[in-house]
């Protein structure tokens, strides 16, 4: 089962860049980085599987780039609790 999931994730990562806009690529990249950090943190802290899922999803939500204002060069990120954080891109 683990090999199938890894294979599907790898195939998705190879297929996605061909059909995404640059903004969507940044969103996917942020979500992947955030979810990876959430997953690794939960594993390092030796949390149970429920908390691993929650922290992975929260990391993905926090890492997703929500909006970019090109005129002011600012971006907004979802914090995972329904709010957004704005800062330089």
C-alpha atoms as an extended CHARMM CRD file, in Angstrom:
* protein
*
        89  EXT
         1         1  UNK       CA              0.0000000000        0.0000000000        0.0000000000  PROA      1               0.0000000000
         2         2  UNK       CA              2.8160000000        2.3820000000        0.8750000000  PROA      2               0.0000000000
         3         3  UNK       CA              4.4450000000        1.8700000000       -2.5310000000  PROA      3               0.0000000000
         4         4  UNK       CA              1.1920000000        2.6120000000       -4.3600000000  PROA      4               0.0000000000
         5         5  UNK       CA              0.7090000000        5.8880000000       -2.4860000000  PROA      5               0.0000000000
         6         6  UNK       CA              4.2910000000        6.9610000000       -3.1360000000  PROA      6               0.0000000000
         7         7  UNK       CA              3.9800000000        6.0770000000       -6.8240000000  PROA      7               0.0000000000
         8         8  UNK       CA              0.7060000000        7.9940000000       -7.2040000000  PROA      8               0.0000000000
         9         9  UNK       CA              2.1250000000       11.0300000000       -5.3960000000  PROA      9               0.0000000000
        10        10  UNK       CA              5.1840000000       11.0030000000       -7.6430000000  PROA      10              0.0000000000
        11        11  UNK       CA              3.0600000000       10.7090000000      -10.7770000000  PROA      11              0.0000000000
        12        12  UNK       CA              0.8630000000       13.5940000000       -9.6320000000  PROA      12              0.0000000000
        13        13  UNK       CA              3.9140000000       15.7740000000       -8.9900000000  PROA      13              0.0000000000
        14        14  UNK       CA              5.1910000000       15.0710000000      -12.4890000000  PROA      14              0.0000000000
        15        15  UNK       CA              1.8060000000       15.6770000000      -14.1560000000  PROA      15              0.0000000000
        16        16  UNK       CA              0.7690000000       18.8580000000      -12.3450000000  PROA      16              0.0000000000
        17        17  UNK       CA              3.3280000000       21.3500000000      -13.7190000000  PROA      17              0.0000000000
        18        18  UNK       CA              2.1260000000       20.8060000000      -17.2660000000  PROA      18              0.0000000000
        19        19  UNK       CA             -1.3420000000       22.1720000000      -16.6410000000  PROA      19              0.0000000000
        20        20  UNK       CA             -0.8620000000       24.8640000000      -13.9820000000  PROA      20              0.0000000000
        21        21  UNK       CA             -0.4680000000       28.6090000000      -14.1910000000  PROA      21              0.0000000000
        22        22  UNK       CA              2.4530000000       30.1920000000      -12.3040000000  PROA      22              0.0000000000
        23        23  UNK       CA              0.1050000000       31.2900000000       -9.5050000000  PROA      23              0.0000000000
        24        24  UNK       CA             -1.2950000000       27.7710000000       -9.1720000000  PROA      24              0.0000000000
        25        25  UNK       CA              2.2490000000       26.3760000000       -9.1000000000  PROA      25              0.0000000000
        26        26  UNK       CA              3.0640000000       28.6770000000       -6.1700000000  PROA      26              0.0000000000
        27        27  UNK       CA             -0.0970000000       27.5460000000       -4.3820000000  PROA      27              0.0000000000
        28        28  UNK       CA              0.6860000000       23.8690000000       -4.8800000000  PROA      28              0.0000000000
        29        29  UNK       CA              4.3040000000       24.4030000000       -3.8480000000  PROA      29              0.0000000000
        30        30  UNK       CA              3.2680000000       26.2010000000       -0.6750000000  PROA      30              0.0000000000
        31        31  UNK       CA              0.7510000000       23.5070000000        0.1770000000  PROA      31              0.0000000000
        32        32  UNK       CA              3.3360000000       20.7520000000       -0.3810000000  PROA      32              0.0000000000
        33        33  UNK       CA              5.9360000000       22.4850000000        1.7490000000  PROA      33              0.0000000000
        34        34  UNK       CA              3.4410000000       23.2640000000        4.5050000000  PROA      34              0.0000000000
        35        35  UNK       CA              2.0040000000       19.7700000000        4.5740000000  PROA      35              0.0000000000
        36        36  UNK       CA              5.4930000000       18.2450000000        4.5620000000  PROA      36              0.0000000000
        37        37  UNK       CA              6.5390000000       20.3780000000        7.5160000000  PROA      37              0.0000000000
        38        38  UNK       CA              3.3400000000       19.4820000000        9.3770000000  PROA      38              0.0000000000
        39        39  UNK       CA              3.8760000000       15.7860000000        8.7040000000  PROA      39              0.0000000000
        40        40  UNK       CA              7.5350000000       15.8140000000        9.7410000000  PROA      40              0.0000000000
        41        41  UNK       CA              6.7660000000       17.7940000000       12.8920000000  PROA      41              0.0000000000
        42        42  UNK       CA              4.0670000000       15.3290000000       13.9350000000  PROA      42              0.0000000000
        43        43  UNK       CA              6.3650000000       12.3720000000       13.2920000000  PROA      43              0.0000000000
        44        44  UNK       CA              9.2770000000       13.9490000000       15.1930000000  PROA      44              0.0000000000
        45        45  UNK       CA              6.9820000000       14.5970000000       18.1570000000  PROA      45              0.0000000000
        46        46  UNK       CA              5.8090000000       10.9520000000       17.8930000000  PROA      46              0.0000000000
        47        47  UNK       CA              2.1250000000       11.8870000000       17.7730000000  PROA      47              0.0000000000
        48        48  UNK       CA             -0.6260000000        9.3720000000       17.0180000000  PROA      48              0.0000000000
        49        49  UNK       CA             -1.9870000000        9.0050000000       13.4880000000  PROA      49              0.0000000000
        50        50  UNK       CA             -4.9500000000       11.3430000000       14.0620000000  PROA      50              0.0000000000
        51        51  UNK       CA             -2.6290000000       14.2080000000       14.9710000000  PROA      51              0.0000000000
        52        52  UNK       CA             -0.3870000000       13.4130000000       12.0180000000  PROA      52              0.0000000000
        53        53  UNK       CA             -3.3450000000       13.9060000000        9.6720000000  PROA      53              0.0000000000
        54        54  UNK       CA             -4.4680000000       17.0940000000       11.4270000000  PROA      54              0.0000000000
        55        55  UNK       CA             -1.0000000000       18.6430000000       11.4280000000  PROA      55              0.0000000000
        56        56  UNK       CA             -0.4400000000       17.7050000000        7.7780000000  PROA      56              0.0000000000
        57        57  UNK       CA             -3.7110000000       19.3360000000        6.7230000000  PROA      57              0.0000000000
        58        58  UNK       CA             -3.0640000000       22.4010000000        8.8720000000  PROA      58              0.0000000000
        59        59  UNK       CA              0.3970000000       22.7510000000        7.3500000000  PROA      59              0.0000000000
        60        60  UNK       CA             -1.0450000000       22.5200000000        3.8570000000  PROA      60              0.0000000000
        61        61  UNK       CA             -3.6250000000       25.1940000000        4.6450000000  PROA      61              0.0000000000
        62        62  UNK       CA             -1.0090000000       27.4640000000        6.2120000000  PROA      62              0.0000000000
        63        63  UNK       CA              1.3980000000       26.9970000000        3.3250000000  PROA      63              0.0000000000
        64        64  UNK       CA             -1.0740000000       27.7200000000        0.5670000000  PROA      64              0.0000000000
        65        65  UNK       CA             -0.5760000000       31.0670000000       -1.0640000000  PROA      65              0.0000000000
        66        66  UNK       CA             -4.0410000000       32.5540000000       -1.2450000000  PROA      66              0.0000000000
        67        67  UNK       CA             -3.5890000000       35.8450000000       -3.0690000000  PROA      67              0.0000000000
        68        68  UNK       CA             -0.9020000000       37.9830000000       -4.6420000000  PROA      68              0.0000000000
        69        69  UNK       CA             -1.1510000000       41.7110000000       -5.2080000000  PROA      69              0.0000000000
        70        70  UNK       CA              1.3710000000       42.4320000000       -7.9660000000  PROA      70              0.0000000000
        71        71  UNK       CA              0.9680000000       46.2160000000       -7.6710000000  PROA      71              0.0000000000
        72        72  UNK       CA              2.0560000000       46.2720000000       -4.0150000000  PROA      72              0.0000000000
        73        73  UNK       CA              4.1230000000       43.0490000000       -4.2140000000  PROA      73              0.0000000000
        74        74  UNK       CA              2.3030000000       41.5650000000       -1.2380000000  PROA      74              0.0000000000
        75        75  UNK       CA              0.9020000000       38.0870000000       -0.7540000000  PROA      75              0.0000000000
        76        76  UNK       CA             -1.7000000000       36.6260000000        1.5790000000  PROA      76              0.0000000000
        77        77  UNK       CA             -1.4910000000       33.1790000000        3.1740000000  PROA      77              0.0000000000
        78        78  UNK       CA             -4.1970000000       31.1780000000        4.9310000000  PROA      78              0.0000000000
        79        79  UNK       CA             -3.2550000000       30.6390000000        8.5710000000  PROA      79              0.0000000000
        80        80  UNK       CA             -5.3710000000       27.4960000000        8.8800000000  PROA      80              0.0000000000
        81        81  UNK       CA             -7.8190000000       28.9430000000       11.3920000000  PROA      81              0.0000000000
        82        82  UNK       CA             -9.9430000000       30.9530000000        8.9620000000  PROA      82              0.0000000000
        83        83  UNK       CA             -7.7350000000       34.0500000000        8.9790000000  PROA      83              0.0000000000
        84        84  UNK       CA             -5.1920000000       35.3150000000        6.4720000000  PROA      84              0.0000000000
        85        85  UNK       CA             -1.7070000000       36.7570000000        6.9380000000  PROA      85              0.0000000000
        86        86  UNK       CA             -0.3700000000       39.3790000000        4.5430000000  PROA      86              0.0000000000
        87        87  UNK       CA              3.2980000000       40.0640000000        3.8660000000  PROA      87              0.0000000000
        88        88  UNK       CA              5.9020000000       40.6500000000        1.1890000000  PROA      88              0.0000000000
        89        89  UNK       CA              6.1920000000       37.9990000000       -1.4950000000  PROA      89              0.0000000000
